[in-house]
Amino acid sequence: QSTYFWEGAWRNAQEHVLTALVPEAYLEQLVSIIKSAHNYTNPEIIARRLTVLSSEYASWIHDSLAELQASQS
């Protein structure tokens, strides 16, 4: 449940959080997809780089992205 100020009035809405791990090269494409599918004029989109993570998680991300890239070849 979110409360926010929009177009001169306070609003309440049920919202959902989407977390997506994507290679930076795909970020603009993902943002475009979200904007075209979202019903908000200005959806909240926040991107961050992973700088601190466990070695096991880093390996999983690396392997997953390598598999994704191989499947697109």
Residue pairs with C-beta under 8 A, 6 or more apart in sequence:
1 12
1 13
1 14
1 15
2 12
2 13
2 14
2 15
3 10
3 11
3 12
4 10
4 11
4 13
5 11
18 34
20 30
21 61
21 64
22 30
23 65
23 68
23 69
24 49
27 47
31 45
31 47
34 43
34 45
35 43
35 45
50 58
50 61
53 61
